[in-house]
Amino acid sequence: MTILITGSSGKTAAYLAQMLVADGRPILVASRSPKKGSPNPSVRFDWLDESTWELPFSHEQSKRSPITAVYLVSPDIDNARAKVIPFVKFAQKKGVNRFTLLSAWENPEGGPLLGGVHAELKALGQQGVEWAVLRPHFFMENFLESHHLKSIKSEGKIYTAAGDGKKPFISARDIAAVGRQTLIDEKPYNADTIITGGESLGYDEVAAIFSEVLGRKVEHAKLSRDNFKKLMLDSGMDAPMAEYMTELDVRVSKGEGKDPTGNVKAITGQAPRTFKEFVVDNKAVWA
């Protein structure tokens, strides 16, 4: 039976698609602009255009093998819950009964974008829907983009408002591996799960790992709340997201979310990727 993967341009979807294909499981990749020549069956899908919600279910792939599970990566908009839950109910009517939602570690109700969606999924679970909410901690892949990438390459610095706080950084590959299990295991998870790496690191330790692997000095620059928010705004981030990202770092500075959960190994049977492995694998990006 086909698994529909939304969020095709996100950090976890490509890994998830690779894993499911390696398993020999049929997939359908949803995208606002499907690429020609994609190695996997693809279909147009736009959270904000409900006329496209039907397209995955009328695609040739789903005609051959009906969609029975969906990986949900919500749109990056305020009140995304207003799109996610209606789509879940729409997909239910099409015969889908299992949903895995990618959410955020710091808020059991989904944070500012997904507020309330977890409770609604759980309520649908009481009606027989099989569900899983994945709440990953800070992505290692964030160092491959935006302000972190630029500052590491050009200045040898990592700017944060996290102070001496620690984070159990998680790889998108490990999040995808957990997602795979929640989508294919015979027994439904019906659980809200925080996903972390296996080690908790402060940014001083992160900078030391970069220094060792890159062979040049990388330092952690500890910013005040206001200065970090200004940095986010100057990098092109909109004001609500800049405030959100700043608040997360401030919470980390106070010790929130520092403890690894062990859920990656418990669910997949494999230890999560270490931060040093991640930096070694992507060394050329910061060269």
Rosetta blueprint (number, residue, H / E / L):
1 M L
2 T E
3 I E
4 L E
5 I E
6 T L
7 G L
8 S L
9 S L
10 G L
11 K L
12 T L
13 A H
14 A H
15 Y H
16 L H
17 A H
18 Q H
19 M H
20 L H
21 V H
22 A H
23 D L
24 G L
25 R L
26 P L
27 I E
28 L E
29 V E
30 A E
31 S E
32 R L
33 S L
34 P L
35 K L
36 K L
37 G L
38 S L
39 P L
40 N L
41 P L
42 S E
43 V E
44 R E
45 F L
46 D L
47 W L
48 L L
49 D L
50 E H
51 S H
52 T H
53 W L
54 E L
55 L H
56 P H
57 F H
58 S H
59 H L
60 E H
61 Q H
62 S H
63 K H
64 R H
65 S L
66 P L
67 I E
68 T E
69 A E
70 V E
71 Y E
72 L E
73 V E
74 S L
75 P L
76 D L
77 I L
78 D L
79 N L
80 A L
81 R H
82 A H
83 K H
84 V H
85 I H
86 P H
87 F H
88 V H
89 K H
90 F H
91 A H
92 Q H
93 K H
94 K L
95 G L
96 V L
97 N L
98 R E
99 F E
100 T E
101 L E
102 L E
103 S L
104 A L
105 W L
106 E L
107 N L
108 P L
109 E L
110 G L
111 G H
112 P H
113 L H
114 L H
115 G L
116 G L
117 V H
118 H H
119 A H
120 E H
121 L H
122 K H
123 A H
124 L H
125 G H
126 Q L
127 Q L
128 G L
129 V L
130 E E
131 W E
132 A E
133 V E
134 L E
135 R E
136 P E
137 H L
138 F L
139 F E
140 M H
141 E H
142 N H
143 F H
144 L H
145 E L
146 S H
147 H H
148 H H
149 L H
150 K H
151 S H
152 I H
153 K H
154 S H
155 E L
156 G L
157 K E
158 I E
159 Y E
160 T E
161 A L
162 A L
163 G L
164 D L
165 G L
166 K E
167 K E
168 P L
169 F L
170 I E
171 S L
172 A H
173 R H
174 D H
175 I H
176 A H
177 A H
178 V H
179 G H
180 R H
181 Q H
182 T H
183 L H
184 I H
185 D L
186 E L
187 K L
188 P L
189 Y L
190 N L
191 A E
192 D E
193 T E
194 I E
195 I E
196 T L
197 G L
198 G L
199 E L
200 S L
201 L E
202 G E
203 Y H
204 D H
205 E H
206 V H
207 A H
208 A H
209 I H
210 F H
211 S H
212 E H
213 V H
214 L H
215 G L
216 R L
217 K L
218 V L
219 E E
220 H E
221 A E
222 K E
223 L L
224 S L
225 R H
226 D H
227 N H
228 F H
229 K H
230 K H
231 L H
232 M H
233 L H
234 D H
235 S L
236 G L
237 M L
238 D L
239 A H
240 P H
241 M H
242 A H
243 E H
244 Y H
245 M H
246 T H
247 E H
248 L H
249 D H
250 V H
251 R H
252 V H
253 S H
254 K L
255 G L
256 E L
257 G L
258 K L
259 D L
260 P L
261 T L
262 G L
263 N H
264 V H
265 K H
266 A H
267 I H
268 T H
269 G L
270 Q L
271 A L
272 P L
273 R L
274 T L
275 F H
276 K H
277 E H
278 F H
279 V H
280 V H
281 D H
282 N L
283 K H
284 A H
285 V H
286 W H
287 A L
